[in-house]
Amino acid sequence: MTTAPLGRAATATPPVAARRPPAHVRRRARTAALFLAPFLLLFAAMYLAPIGYTLYQSLFRMHRDGLGLSAPTQVFAGPANYTTALGDPAFRGSLLRVLLIGAVQVPAMLGLALGLALLLDARSTLFKRFFRLAFFLPYALPGVVGAIMWSYLVAPGLSPITAAAHHLGLHLDLTSNSMLAPTIGNMLTWGWTGYNMLILYSALQAVPAELSEAATMDGCSAWGIAWRIKIPLVRPALVLTTVFSIIGTAQLYNEPAILHNVAPNLSSTYTPIYAAYDAVNANNFNAAAAESVILALLAFVLSFGFLKLVQRRGAAL
Amino acid sequence: MSPNPAPQLDRPARQTAPASAARRAPVDARPRARFDTSRWVVLGVLVIASVYFLAPVWWLLVSATKTSSDLFSGEAFWFGHFAFFANVRTLFTEQGGIYSTWLLNSALYAVGGATVSTLISAMAGYALSKYPFRGRELTFNVVLAAVLVPQPLLAVPLYLMFSQVHLVNTYWAVLLPSMVSPFGVYLARIYAGASVPDELLEAGRIDGAGELRIFFTISMRVMAPALVTIFLFQFVAIWTNYLLPVLMLANDRLQPVTEGIVGWQAQRAIGPSAVPYNIVITAAMVSAIPLVVLFLSLQRYWRSGLTAGSVK
């Protein structure tokens, strides 16, 4: 441990010492460190360490000897876990499924949220307060409660929707394989439209009223005002809600997991997170780690790709 | 599916409601436009949308008042035999009254986690705003990037790390991760920057107050609205969290209410000891009450948190 004093001596050489900040600045820096310490410690332990641990584990695998008698040992696997995960049709299928659900559900939900926000923002709309609360209510319910509620609303035997369809002479099973994705998409739309609407609505409220008034005087229709003035001005909020929706869809777990309890046909690798948990349950954390990293990268690439895309388009406008 | 608890980045929180309301007031005060067809169409669309959002909740409320057999027969969206109080009594005596333990656990996790996270987020955000030091922007950017990390991805490695230090199946397994809120730090920094004037701190220093005393007696007071918002969002995030406890807590006496109810739902009312559907529904409804109350009573803070930044 001789290096530490040496290192300190080195920094204390005259030219550096001459540039040392005054005492009160150093004292402030110490105070800042004191204020930051509790958060940074916990942040390092609860965020950075798990990320590092996942990356590390994704590069190893457990090696068991032929008879499985001695304890397994950990050996370096290189990219093997990644190639295995990407070669696994179940995992690939889960990625594709989430991509498809996202590609349909996110635009539908944000379109609905934007439409409702525009209607609520219009000057002549009645009962704004009531509607705003009604739309936002699903977000105020815990996600698990919403998911349990919907699981019963679609469960065969209990579902009033299926019963109503039956009444009309239709056979509708919302938990059948082909209906699982629309059912989950509906659960997400129901739960998150109000939240996105409120963000967009708040952004719309910040649009100066004079702009709309001037446009009205120039003979612009309400539709034209929405399209040409309001939507372009709330673009940042739209971009933000899109990015968060992409990340939210990537981590889809609660809804399918809870739906599984009424729809046993829903596979345990339905979404990537679900697949990763499945791997953990099978005591294969190395596989789960590789799958987690792939999913995180995919979410990152998609959300940042989207950001870059809109930025470039924004520059061109 | 939840993005992080309160996902707004990007721009200072303008304390939205009062300002915008004031600016728009004269517009709304004008004589209303003629009551024409388009107005009826708009109203119709909004009514249809609110039916979509409210009908399931109505179904949940009505179903919580039904007996098990009424649930499967009769009008789905209207009351049958009114058994709400019987259901609540059964709910709280089911499995030796474990439901109240779950509620208390949820309260413990949510209040404990949110209190600590509010305090340390406020300190960190304040330091990042008011004290210049080398690496400040880097620190802030790392914290900001963490807001975007999908939480479920952290839960599995945390589980493995915690099992090595024997924290799994203890209160700490849920409490410790709940104490960290990068979003809280973001909000605290933005708010401190916008609302705590440097002159105020200088005045405190000239009066001879130490930095800690300035923070706890002056700055924290100025930051109070942001602290309420941080607490609220973290409280809700912890109360609604399902994934982390489901990994960490196998002992059902330690579980929060979300995990407990899903455990009941997973029994699918099959077998003599299984919890019937109407009790699971009552349990789900009762567990949402604290959040709906919080939401209705603190609307202003919800909005300021949600819109922190999306307004440009």
Interface residues (C-beta under 8 A of the other chain):
Chain A: R28 A29 T31 A32 A33 L34 F35 L36 P38 F39 L40 L42 F43 A45 M46 Y47 A49 P50 I51 Y53 T54 Q57 L112 L116 L119 L120 A122 R123 S124 T125 L126 F127 F130 F131 A134 F135 L137 P138 A140 L141 P142 G143 V144 V145 G146 I148 M149 W150 S151 Y152 L153 G157 L158 P160 A163 L188 W190 G191 W192 T193 G194 Y195 L198 I199 L200 S202 A203 Q205 A206 P208 A209 E213 A222 P236 A237 L240 T241 F244 S245 I247 G248 T249 A250 Q251 L252 Y253 N254 E255 A257 I258 N261 V262 I273 A276 Y277 V280 F285 A288 A289 S292 L295 A296 A299 F300 S303
Chain B: M1 S2 P3 P7 Q8 L9 D10 R11 R14 T16 S20 R23 R24 V27 D28 R32 A33 S38 R39 V42 L43 V45 L46 A49 S50 Y52 F53 L54 P56 V57 W59 L60 S63 L71 F72 A76 F77 I120 S121 M123 A124 Y126 A127 L128 Y131 P132 F133 R134 R136 T139 V143 A146 L148 V149 P150 Q151 P152 L153 L154 V156 P157 L158 Y159 L160 M161 L176 P177 M179 V180 P182 V185 E211 L212 F215 W239 T240 Y242 L243 L247 T258 I261 V262 Q265 A266 R268 Y277 V280 I281 A284 M285 S287 A288 L291 V292 F295 L296 R303 L306 T307 G309 S310 V311 K312
